[in-house]
Amino acid sequence: MTQLSVVQPSLLSRINERQVLRTIQACGPLSRAEVARHSGISAPTASKAVEALLRAGFLEEGEAVELARGRPAKKLRLANRTAQVLGLVIDAGTSRLVAAGLDGKLHEERTVEFATPETYDALIATATEIAGPLVQRSGVATLGLAVSMPGQIDYRQQAGVLSPNLPLTNGRTPGLDLSERLGIDCILIQESHALCLAERYYGEARGIDDFAMLDVATGVGLGVMSGGRLLTGHSGLAGEIGHTTVDLDGRPCGCGNRGCLETVACDSALARAVSQRVGRRLSFEELLAGVQSGELTITEELDRTVRYLGVALAAVLNLFNPSTLFVHGRLFGLDDELFSRVVEEARLRTLPPSFADCRIIQARGSKRQGAVAAMIEHLTDAVVPAEAPQLRYHPNGGSAAAGALNGAGGGGEV
């Protein structure tokens, strides 16, 4: 008796489309024949998937190039000229809005930096005013906007929950509010999770399924990639390592607690400590300029920050045992030896097997790239509905979906 497949033909088509999209994301521009070869699906199936992605605006064709054998063929690439995604990075002090193609290349000429307004309504109004002209660009389809912001985010509600460094977003839904005003798909992502995606798409984490990202810029945030998926917790609140108490009698934190890790182990904490000693408020940029010019000496404050950064790194290594730990922060520009000092401090505080089994390197990605990567990831996931067999991304173009389909009795290509 023939077993009927539980996978519908339309679903198989969309899974093939996703596989083709992932293949071009991983390999770069490819001819149709190369798409079939790298994705492991037949030429007719690959061609059908390519046509669907061209119609959807995810792909575009470049100029024909001479291949090793046969006639010239056009290379297929992720849409850059005819489509774009937007990223909005909301942060304490300064926010940025950027445009990029689906290949993730930022259009620097369309990047706008602005002072973060003091009220939520003003923030949404300013972002709408800046993004509006980009959305309305003639001949370019805007496929969505991702909002990256600090603090706890409830992904189920797409809402900010608690942001000690940006309280104006507490209880707010910037993605939904901007979607209503701009008429495009908008999503919300926690900034440490966005940094994970930036590193996975465009940095040193390509092909790595298990890694952690420690962000020590404005505060201390943590993103963890486990088995190729972001570890977000029950409702998206996982990763708030910055609000672990490390000094019972320490300074008050914006979360309402006292002595949190982020009060002693990040860019802004260092600037605040130096400001208190010199008697005037310094931004981190002013601190960096003062140190580089020789006008400021910050040995005592920097030594203390290094010790607590070592504690932060050790906590991540002992808890999550990542293959790679990326660290994102501006303070490493203060001294060429600073990062190696932090790593050594972490070695002294980490269980030896966990330390020996992990690479610790500086992150290359930015929050702007992270917001863009989040929107591209969202669009890619939207190709296949949530109830479909899950695909796990492999940079060589392979997929774990084939086994899932065969196990379900399916016989179609993926």
C-alpha positions in Angstrom: 0.0 0.0 0.0 1.4 3.4 -1.0 1.9 5.7 1.9 0.6 9.2 1.3 2.8 12.1 2.0 1.7 14.5 4.8 3.6 17.3 3.0 1.5 19.2 0.4 3.0 20.1 -3.0 2.7 23.8 -2.3 4.6 23.3 0.9 7.3 21.3 -0.9 7.6 24.2 -3.4 8.1 26.7 -0.6 10.7 24.5 1.1 12.6 24.3 -2.2 12.4 28.1 -2.5 13.8 28.4 1.0 16.6 26.0 0.2 17.5 27.9 -3.0 17.5 31.2 -1.0 19.7 29.8 1.7 22.1 28.4 -0.9 22.6 31.8 -2.5 22.9 33.5 0.9 25.7 31.1 1.7 27.5 30.9 -1.6 26.9 34.3 -3.3 25.8 34.8 -6.9 25.2 31.6 -8.8 23.9 30.5 -12.2 20.8 28.2 -12.2 22.9 25.2 -12.8 25.2 26.1 -9.9 22.1 26.6 -7.7 20.9 23.1 -8.5 24.4 21.6 -7.8 25.0 23.5 -4.5 21.5 22.9 -3.1 21.3 19.3 -4.1 17.9 19.5 -5.8 17.2 18.8 -9.5 17.6 21.4 -12.2 13.9 21.7 -13.0 12.9 22.0 -9.4 15.6 24.6 -8.7 14.6 26.5 -11.8 10.9 26.6 -10.6 12.0 27.8 -7.2 14.2 30.5 -8.7 11.4 31.8 -10.8 9.2 32.1 -7.7 11.9 34.0 -5.8 12.4 36.3 -8.7 8.7 37.1 -8.8 8.7 37.7 -5.1 11.5 40.2 -5.4 14.0 38.2 -3.3 16.4 37.5 -6.2 17.5 39.5 -9.2 19.6 38.6 -12.2 22.9 40.1 -13.0 24.7 40.4 -16.3 25.4 37.2 -18.2 28.9 35.8 -17.6 30.9 33.2 -19.6 30.9 29.8 -17.8 33.5 27.1 -18.1 31.4 25.2 -20.6 28.4 26.1 -22.7 26.6 29.4 -23.3 26.9 32.5 -21.1 24.5 32.4 -18.1 23.1 35.1 -15.9 24.1 34.9 -12.2 21.3 35.0 -9.7 21.9 37.2 -6.6 20.1 38.4 -3.6 18.2 41.5 -4.5 20.1 44.7 -3.9 19.1 47.1 -6.7 15.4 46.4 -6.8 14.6 45.6 -3.2 15.8 46.7 0.3 15.2 46.1 4.0 15.5 48.7 6.7 17.1 48.5 10.2 16.4 50.8 13.1 18.9 50.6 16.0 17.4 52.3 19.1 20.0 53.0 21.8 20.5 55.3 24.7 21.7 58.6 23.4 21.9 57.9 19.7 19.8 55.9 17.3 20.4 55.0 13.6 18.3 54.0 10.6 19.9 52.1 7.8 18.9 50.6 4.4 20.5 47.5 2.9 19.9 45.0 0.1 18.9 41.4 0.8 22.6 40.6 0.5 23.1 42.6 3.7 25.3 45.3 2.2 24.5 48.5 4.0 23.7 51.5 1.8 25.8 54.1 3.8 24.4 57.0 1.8 20.9 56.1 3.2 22.1 55.8 6.8 20.7 58.5 9.2 21.9 59.0 12.7 19.8 61.0 15.2 19.7 61.8 18.9 17.3 59.4 20.6 14.2 61.5 21.5 13.2 61.7 25.2 9.7 60.4 24.6 8.4 57.3 22.9 5.9 59.2 20.7 8.7 61.5 19.5 10.9 58.5 18.8 8.2 56.9 16.6 7.5 60.2 14.9 11.2 60.8 14.1 11.7 57.2 12.8 8.6 57.5 10.6 9.8 60.8 9.2 13.2 59.4 8.3 12.0 56.0 7.0 9.1 57.3 5.0 11.1 58.7 2.0 13.2 55.4 1.9 10.0 53.3 1.8 8.6 55.5 -1.0 11.8 55.3 -3.2 10.7 54.7 -6.8 11.7 51.3 -8.3 12.8 49.8 -5.0 10.5 47.5 -3.0 10.9 47.8 0.8 10.4 44.3 2.2 10.4 45.2 5.9 12.1 46.9 8.8 13.6 45.4 11.9 13.9 47.4 15.2 16.9 46.5 17.4 16.8 47.8 21.0 18.2 47.0 24.4 16.5 45.5 27.4 14.0 42.6 27.8 11.7 42.0 24.9 8.6 39.7 24.9 8.7 38.2 21.4 5.2 36.8 21.7 3.8 40.3 22.1 6.6 42.1 20.1 6.9 44.5 23.0 9.6 45.9 25.2 9.3 44.7 28.8 12.0 46.4 30.8 14.9 48.4 29.5 17.0 50.1 32.3 19.0 52.0 29.8 16.1 53.0 27.6 12.9 53.1 29.8 10.9 55.0 27.2 10.4 51.7 25.4 9.0 49.8 28.4 5.6 48.3 27.5 5.8 49.7 24.0 5.6 48.0 20.6 7.8 50.0 18.2 7.7 47.3 15.5 3.9 47.2 15.4 3.6 51.0 15.6 6.0 51.6 12.8 4.3 48.9 10.7 1.0 50.8 11.1 2.6 54.1 10.0 4.8 52.9 7.2 2.6 50.2 5.8 5.4 47.6 5.7 6.2 44.5 7.8 8.2 45.5 10.9 9.6 43.3 13.6 11.3 43.8 17.0 14.6 42.1 18.1 16.7 42.4 21.2 20.1 44.0 20.4 22.3 41.1 21.7 20.3 38.7 19.5 20.7 41.1 16.6 24.5 41.1 17.1 24.4 37.3 17.0 22.7 37.3 13.6 25.2 40.0 12.4 28.1 37.8 13.3 26.5 34.7 11.9 25.6 36.2 8.5 28.6 38.6 8.0 31.3 37.9 10.6 33.3 35.1 12.1 30.3 33.0 13.1 29.5 31.7 9.6 29.0 28.0 9.9 29.1 27.9 13.7 26.0 26.5 15.4 27.0 27.1 19.0 28.4 30.4 20.1 27.7 33.3 22.5 27.8 37.0 22.0 28.6 39.3 25.0 27.7 42.9 24.4 29.5 45.3 26.8 28.7 48.6 25.2 25.8 50.7 26.7 25.1 47.8 29.2 25.9 44.1 29.4 23.8 41.8 27.2 24.1 38.2 26.1 23.0 36.3 23.1 23.4 32.6 22.8 23.2 30.5 19.6 22.6 26.8 20.4 22.2 24.2 17.7 21.8 27.0 15.1 19.0 28.7 16.9 18.8 31.7 19.2 18.2 30.8 22.8 15.5 33.2 23.8 13.8 31.6 26.8 10.1 31.1 27.5 9.0 34.5 26.3 12.2 36.0 24.8 13.7 37.4 28.1 16.8 35.1 28.2 20.2 36.7 28.2 20.0 39.5 30.8 23.4 38.6 32.4 24.0 42.3 33.0 21.6 42.3 35.9 23.4 39.6 37.8 24.4 41.1 41.2 28.2 41.2 41.5 28.6 43.9 44.2 26.1 43.7 47.1 26.9 47.3 48.1 27.5 48.6 44.6 25.9 51.6 42.9 22.2 51.6 42.0 21.3 50.2 38.6 18.6 51.4 36.2 16.7 48.1 36.8 16.1 49.1 40.5 18.7 46.7 41.9 22.1 47.6 43.2 25.6 46.3 42.1 24.5 44.8 38.8 27.3 43.6 36.5 26.5 46.3 33.9 27.2 49.0 36.5 30.9 47.9 36.5 31.7 46.1 33.3 30.8 48.1 30.1 31.7 51.2 28.1 29.2 53.4 29.8 30.1 52.1 33.3 33.7 53.0 32.6 32.8 56.5 31.4 30.6 57.0 34.4 33.4 56.0 36.9 35.9 58.4 35.2 33.3 61.2 35.1 32.8 60.8 38.9 36.5 61.2 39.6 37.1 64.2 37.3 34.0 66.0 38.3 32.3 66.4 34.9 30.1 64.2 32.8 32.0 62.4 30.0 30.5 60.4 27.1 32.4 57.4 26.1 33.5 59.1 22.9 34.9 62.0 25.0 36.6 59.5 27.3 38.2 57.7 24.3 39.4 61.0 22.8 40.9 62.1 26.1 42.8 58.9 26.6 44.1 58.9 23.0 45.3 62.5 23.3 47.0 61.8 26.7 44.7 64.3 28.5 43.1 61.6 30.6 44.7 58.8 32.7 42.2 56.1 33.7 44.4 53.3 35.0 42.5 52.6 38.2 39.1 52.6 36.6 40.2 50.6 33.6 41.9 47.9 35.9 38.6 47.5 37.8 36.6 47.3 34.6 38.9 44.6 33.3 38.5 42.5 36.4 34.7 42.6 36.2 34.8 41.9 32.4 36.7 38.8 33.3 33.9 37.8 35.6 31.3 38.3 32.9 33.2 36.2 30.4 33.8 33.5 32.9 30.1 33.3 33.7 29.2 32.8 30.1 31.9 30.1 29.5 30.9 28.2 32.7 27.2 28.4 32.0 26.9 27.8 28.3 30.2 26.1 27.1 30.1 27.8 23.7 32.6 26.9 21.0 33.2 30.6 20.4 32.6 33.6 22.6 32.4 36.9 20.7 32.7 40.2 22.7 31.3 43.4 21.4 32.3 46.8 22.9 34.0 50.1 22.1 36.3 50.2 25.1 38.8 47.8 23.5 39.9 50.8 21.3 41.4 52.3 24.4 44.4 50.0 24.4 45.7 47.4 22.0 46.4 45.0 24.9 43.1 45.5 26.6 41.3 42.6 25.0 44.1 40.1 25.8 44.0 41.4 29.4 40.3 40.7 29.7 40.8 37.2 28.2 43.5 36.4 30.7 41.3 37.6 33.6 38.6 35.3 32.3 41.0 32.4 32.2 41.7 32.9 35.9 38.0 32.7 36.7 36.8 30.0 34.4 36.8 26.2 34.9 39.8 25.1 32.9 38.0 22.6 30.6 35.4 25.2 29.6 38.1 27.9 28.9 40.3 25.5 26.9 37.4 24.5 24.7 36.4 28.0 23.6 37.8 30.7 21.3 37.3 34.2 22.6 37.4 36.9 19.9 36.2 40.4 19.3 33.0 40.7 17.4 33.1 42.1 13.9 29.4 42.7 13.4 27.5 45.9 14.3 24.1 46.5 15.6 23.1 48.1 12.3 24.1 44.9 10.5 22.2 42.9 13.2 19.0 44.8 12.5 19.3 44.1 8.8 20.2 40.5 9.4 17.2 40.1 11.6 14.8 41.3 8.9 16.5 39.1 6.2 16.2 36.1 8.6 12.5 36.9 9.2 11.8 37.1 5.4 13.7 33.8 4.8 11.7 32.1 7.5 8.5 33.5 6.1 9.1 31.5 2.9 8.0 28.4 4.7 5.1 28.5 7.2 5.7 27.8 10.8 4.2 24.3 10.8 6.6 23.1 8.1 9.5 20.8 8.9 12.2 23.0 10.3 15.2 23.8 8.2 18.5 24.4 9.9 20.9 26.6 8.0 24.2 25.1 6.9 26.6 27.5 5.1 27.5 24.9 2.5 23.9 25.0 1.2 22.8 21.7 2.8 19.7 21.2 4.9 18.3 19.0 7.6 14.9 19.1 6.0 15.3 16.1 3.7 15.5 13.7 6.6 12.5 15.3 8.2 10.4 14.9 5.1 11.5 11.3 4.5 10.7 10.5 8.0 7.2 11.9 7.5 6.7 9.7 4.4 7.4 12.6 2.0 8.9 11.9 -1.4 9.3 15.4 -2.8 12.6 17.3 -3.3 13.8 19.9 -0.8 
